[in-house]
Amino acid sequence: MIDLPCLSTTITGMCHLARSPSRLHLISVLLFSGFFIPSLLGAQPYGNIDGTLLSYLRAAIQGNPHRVALEAEYEAVKSTIPQAASLPDPTFQVTQFVESVQTRTGPQERIFTVSQRIPWFGKLETREAKATFETKAAWFTWQNHLLMLAKQVSLEFFEYAYTYESIRLTEDIRNLLQQLEPIVEQKVSVGGNLNSLLRLKVEIGKIEDKLLSLKQKRLQQSAELVRLFGWVHHELLPVPVWEAPANFTPDGHFLAGGIAQNNPELQSLLLHVDARESAEELARLSKYPDVSLGLNYVDLGDRIPGSSLDRENPWGITLSVNIPIWKEKIQARQTEAKSKKIAAVHHYHERFLALSTELAVSLLAHEDAQRRLKLYGEELLDLAKQSVQNSRNSYENDKATILEVIDSERSLLELQLLYWRAVTDVWKQRVTMQSLTNQPILGKFKATQEEQP
């Protein structure tokens, strides 16, 4: 359902901001997409989001506003190619004489001039090449955002899932302690130690406080994910659907090679280097003049009375060139282009090293997470569960204290959380490695497009 007070407040605030028709149109789109479209999708407020990571990723790719902005920017940059490949606009000039120039055939009343500037050999082609490289770089920038968006959604999805597991496990421990409370009260009623009951109630209170914090954290994580979807809703997202991953050993050498070949950020930076090389070539060609070809047509007035000369309006062809004599300006332009090229090359190398290091760190973190997953899942958890059962039985038979029961419950919760923390870390590192090499997320979701349109 739509939160009517929230909707009313939002509409009031947005209408206050609307100062022009374009702003009002934008606000209308935001309101309709944020409030009304999700409500029309059915009873479920988030449409086709069913709790799986795949549904989260599809929602983000479809609705993220920054994705739409970068796509529009790419289309804008693409339109610069035909502009760069075209000749400058021709010039049309009319000269009207205030005092006519008298000639043997008649007075010159006006002159019409049409001229076309033609850049020096190679300038036009180099400008087109530069615009093409910049367009391809913009496309890879757009694709890199899609990849980073998928990565961010995936990482936050697993953190959101971990928080849900933390809430579930903490509630289980609280329920177990609450089930123990009548037993402790009975022991106290027949002369048992009152401190046992007090310590149990304190432990239950601490767990309740932890539960409230975890639920608040889950609300915050849900709101952040909704922001990535480009929606205004603030209802809690569905429970994540996930499980512990199977054991897997990634090929580090294969992944390292995939960074340079497939990472869209590096491909964009490499194309920026190509664009800088074209700019450097343009700066070198700036020392050569451009040529202007023109046509002059002179409009004569009435023939001089008594003249026997043929009267035809004269016309002529003009040729002009600009003279690039300011050497300091030309040298400064060449130095600027060369420096920008050097900066682009080193920026590429810096990002390549950074991404390669991130991959190496991710491989080590993945190995450590799988080690912890095996340790907690196959060895320690069963022992902790057995310890809890033994402590409860011993306490009921007056062979253990309530502190031992609480400690065993606390240890079990800690190990369960460590287990799911390891599960989360394994999935997050796999997503990180796949995003660095532009592979499908978890082998199912391809965030980027295969070819440039």
N, C-alpha and C positions, 0 to 999 in steps of 0.2 A: 504493500500500500504506500501511497505518497504521503509524506509527512506534511500535512497542510500548514501548520504554523511555520515550519522551516521553509516551505515553498513560498508562503506569503512574505516572510522576511526577506528571502532571496530576491523575489520579484521587485519588492520595494527598493532594495539596495541597488539592483541593476538598473532599474528605471531612472534612479537618481543619477547614475553614471552616463546614461544615454544622452549625448549632446548632438548627435547627427544621425541621419537615416542609416548610414553605413554601420555605425555603432549599434543602433537599434536592431538592425538585421543580424549582426553578430550575436548580440545578447539573445535574440529570439532563437537562433540556432542552438546556442548553449543550453537554454532552458528546455527546448524540445528534446534535444539529444540526451540531456542529463536526467530530466525528470519523467518525461512522458513516454519516450521510446521504451525504456526498460519496463515500465509498468504495463505496456501493451503486449509484452512478450509472453505473458502468462502469470500464473500465481507465483512462480519462482522469480524473485526480483532481479536475478542476474542472467536471465535468458538461458543460453545453452551451456553455462558453466556448471559442470556436473561434479566438480571436485578433483578431476584429473589435471595433471600438469598440461596436457595437450589442450584442454579447453581454456585454461588460463592464458596460454600462449596465443591462441587464436583470438581471444578477446582483446589482448594487448595490441597485436599486429593490426587488427581491424580498427580499433578506436583511438589509439594513442595520438594526440594532437601534434606532438613534435614530429612524429613519423610523417604526417600529412604535410607539415611545414617544410620538411627537408625534401619531400617529393616535389613540392611546388618550386622550391629553390632549384632543384635539378632541372625542371622544365624551363625555368627562367634562364639558367646558364646555357642550356642546350640551344636556346634561341639566339645566342650570341654567335654561333657558327656562321649562319648565312649573313649576319651583319659584318663579321670580320672578312668574309670572302668577297664582299661586294665592293665595287669601286665607289669613291666618294660621289655625292650628288653633283650633277653638272650645274654650272652657273649660267644664269641668263641675265644679261645686263642691257639696259636701255639708256642711251645718252641723248637727251633732248637739248639742242642748242638754244640758248636764250637769244643769241645773235647768230644768225645763220652764217656759215662760212661760204663765201661765194666762190664758185668754180666756173670753168668755161662751159660746163654742161648744165649748171644750175646751182642753186643754193643747197648746202647740206643742212637738213633740218633735224635729223636724228640718226643715231647709229645703234644697231642691234648686235649684241655679241653673245655667243654661246661658247662655253669652254668646258672641257672635261679634264680633270686632274688624273694622271695615271702614275701610280707609285712605281718606284724603281724596281728593276727585275728582282723577283724573289720576295719583295715585301708583302705582297698580297697573300702569297702561298704560305709564308711564315706566320702571318697573322691568323690565317685559317687553321694552321697546325696548332698554334698556341691555344686558340679557342677550343679546338677539338680535345686537346689534352686536358684542359681545364674542365670540359664537360664530362669526360670520362672520370676525372678525379672526383667531381661532384656526385656522380653516380655511385662510385665506391664509398664515398662519405655517407651517402644515404643508406647503402647496404650495410655499412658498418654500424650505423645507428640501429637498424633492424636487428642486427646480431647482438649488439649490446643491450637492446631492449629485451630480447629473448633471454639473454643471460641474466639480467637483473630480475626479470619476472621469475625465472627458474630458481635463482638463489633465494629470493624472498618467499617463494612457494615452499621450499624445504624448511626455511626458518619458521614459517607459519605452521607447517605440519609438525615441526618439532615442538612448538609451543602447545599445539593441541595435544600431543602425546604427553607432554609434561603435565598438562591439566588433568588428563585422564588418569595417569599414574598417581599423581598427588591425591586425586579424589579417592582412588582405590585404597591408598594408605590411610587416608582420613577415615574412610568407612571401616577399615579393619580396626583402627584404634577406637572408633566409636562402638564397634561391636564388643570390644574388650571392656568398655566402661561399665556395663552392668555387672560383669564379673568382679571388677575391682570394688565397686560399691558394695557388693555382697560381702566381700572379704572384710571391708571396713566395718560393715554393720555387725559383724561377729567378733570385732576386736582387732581387726587388721590395722596396719599402719596407714594413717590418713594421708601422709606425704605421698604415698603411691597414687592415690586418686588425684591429689593436687598436681603432681608432675604429669600425669596423663592428660589432665585438662589443659595444662600449659602447653603441652606438645600439640594437642588438637587445635588450640588457639593459634599457635605459630603456623601450623599447616593451613588453617583457614586464611590467615593473612597472606601466605604465599600464594594460595589459590586466587585470591582477589587480584594480586599483582599480575599473575599470569593471565588472567582473563582480560585485564586492562591492556596488557601487552598484545594480546591477540586482537583486540579491537584496533589498536594502532597499526599493527601489521596488515590487517584487512583494509584499513583506510588507505594505506600506502599502495597496496596492490590495485585498489579501485582507481586511484589516481593514475596509475599506469595504463589502465583501461580507457581513460578519458571520460569517466563517468562522474556524476555528482552524488550518486547513492552512497550512503554511509551505513547500510545494513551489513551484518556479518556475512562474510563469504562462506560458501559451503565447506563442510569438513573435507580436508584434503584426502585424496585416495593415494596411498603409497605403501611401500613395503621395503623390507631390507634388501639390498642389492646382492646379486650373486658375485662370487669372487672373480676378479678380472685383473689381469696384468697388462697395462697399456704398453705399446711399443714406443719408447721414448725417441728413438732415432726417426721413426716414421713421422711422429708428431712434430719433431723439430723441423723436418723438411717441409711439412705442411704449412708452417707459419709463413715462410717467405712466398710460397706459391699460392696460398689460399686466403690469407688474412686480408680482408678488404681495407683495413686501415693502412697497411703497408703498401698495398696496391695503389691506393689513393695518393700516398706520399711519393711513390715512385713516379706517378704521372705528374705530380707537381714538379718533380725534378725535370721531366721532359718539357713541361711548360716553361720552366725557367730557362732551359737551354734555347727554346724558341725565342723567349724574350731577349736573351743575350744576342742571338743572331739578329733580331730586329734592331737592337742597339748598335750593332756593327754596321748594319745597312743604313743607319740614320745619317751617315756621312755622305751618302750619295743623294743627288738631287732627284726630286720628282718632276715629271714632265706634264705640262698642261697644253693640250691642243685646243684650238678655238677657231671660230668662224665669225668674221665681221661682215655686216651688211649695212650699207649706207643708203638711207632714204633721202633722195633728192627732191627738192621742191619743184615749182614750175620752171620750165625752160626759159632761158633768157631770150627776150624778143629779138628776132633777127638772126639768132644763132643757127648755123647750118650743121652743127655737130650732132652726131647720134646721141640720144639721151637714154642711157641705161644705168640703173642703180648699181654702183660698184660693190664688189664684195672681195674679201681676202681671207687668207688662212693665217692664223697666228700660232706661234710656238714659244712657250716660255718655260723657264725652269727656276726653281728656288735655289738659292746659293747657300749651302750650309757652311758658313765661314766661322761660326762661333765654336772654336775647337774646345774650349773649356766646357761648354755645355754638352758637346758630344762625348767627351771623355768622361764627364760626370755620369752621363746616362749609361755608358758602357761599364763603368765601375759599379754603379748601382745594380745593373743586371748581373754582373759577375758575382757580386757579394750575395745577392739573393739566391743565386744558383748554389753557391757554396753552403749557404744556410740550409737550403732545402735538402742537399745531400746529407749533411750532418744530422739534420732532424730525422731523416729516414733511418740512418744508422742508430741514432739514439733510441728510437722507438723499436727498432728490430732487436736491439740488445735488451730493452726493457721487457718486451713480450717474450723473448727467449728465456730471460730470467724468471718471468712469471710462470712459464711452462715448467721450468726445472723445479721451482718451488712447489708448484701444484702436484707434480709427480711424486715428490717426497712426502707432501702432506697426504696424498692419496694412499701411498704405501703405509704411512703411519695410521691413518684412519682404518684401513682394512685390518691392520694388526690389532687395533683396539676392538674392532667389531668382532673379530674371531675370539679374542680373549674374553670379552664380556658375554658374548652370545653362547659360546661353547663350553666355558669353564666356570666362570664366577657366578653367573646368574642362578644356575641350578643350586650351587652351594648356598647362596644367600637365601633362596626360597626355603631350602631345607632348614637353614638356621632359624628363620622366622617361625616355622612350624614347631621346631624343637623348643624354642623359647616360650612360645604360647603354651605348649603342653606342660613344660616345666613349671611355668608360673601358676597354671591351674592346679598343679599338684604340689604347690608350695616348695618347689625346688629351684626357683629363680625369682629375681626381683623384677619389679615393673621397669626399672631402668634397663635391664638386659633386654626386655621385650621391646622397649622403645628404641634402643640402639640397633637391634636386629631389623626392625621395621625401617629405621632411618637408613641403614646400610643398604637394604634392598632397594629403597627408592633411589638412593644415590647411584647404585649400579645400573638400575633400569634407565635412569636418565643418561648415564654415561654411554650405555648401549645405544640409545636412540640419538645421542649426540654423535657417536661414531657413524651411525647410519646416515645422518644428515651431512656430516663432513665428507663421506664417500661420494654421495650424490653431488654435492656442491663442487668437489674437485673434478668430477667427471664432466660436469657442465662447463667448468672453467677451461679444461683441456679441449673440449669440443668447440667452444666458442673461439679459442685462440687459433684453431686450425680450420674454422668455418665448416665444421661437420654438423650433421643433424643432431639436435638436442636429444640425448638419450636414444639416438638412432631412429627417431620418429618424426621430428619436426625440423624442417629446413627453413630457417628464418630469411635467408637471402635468395635473390633470384639468380638463375644460372647464367643468363646472358643479358647484356645491356640492350634495352629496347631501342 
